[in-house]
């Protein structure tokens, strides 16, 4: 009797082990056990949306997609460059065709693309001169009284300058509304900085705070 009980227990144990191993194999195949950073996940998503769904040309080394529409690029969290140089990755080229290449840049992903999208400046863009123009679109609830704060901060978070972006249409809507602002930069603002577009939050409640951070460089 004891031998029979031991056999039953051993059989049950082996069955449980097999089921667990099988479950791990299935989970691994589905990618549930794969640890990826948000940027790695986004990179694979952008790759698929570039060359599979939208017939673009994916440049994995530079995280760029050539040849897709601006609207698709912005909706997918990219930054659109409507006139990139054909030789942008080979500046020493002796021969370069003088043409504009539409490029969607994914080196920095806009995780809030369903709330706010910026067409200028692009992430990591170099800005020359004493003025910074900011152009894009945001859903109506990003504004309050047709505007929202725009800040310039150092990379360590120190506030350097602040202004406001204004809606270019009816802002009391859940749809996207164009916005624009132009900041006259203070003379001490140079080098790499963060452009911060903050959701206007008249309630003062931290739960309603939100922001989009775009790294750029001022020369």
PyMOL commands that set and color helices and strands:
alter all, ss='L'
color gray80, all
select helices_A, chain A and resi 2-29+38-51+70-75+140-142+206-208
alter helices_A, ss='H'
color red, helices_A
select strands_A, chain A and resi 57-59+64-66+79-85+100-105+116-120+126-127+131-139+147-153+159-167+176-184+191-198+211-218
alter strands_A, ss='S'
color yellow, strands_A
deselect
rebuild
show_as cartoon
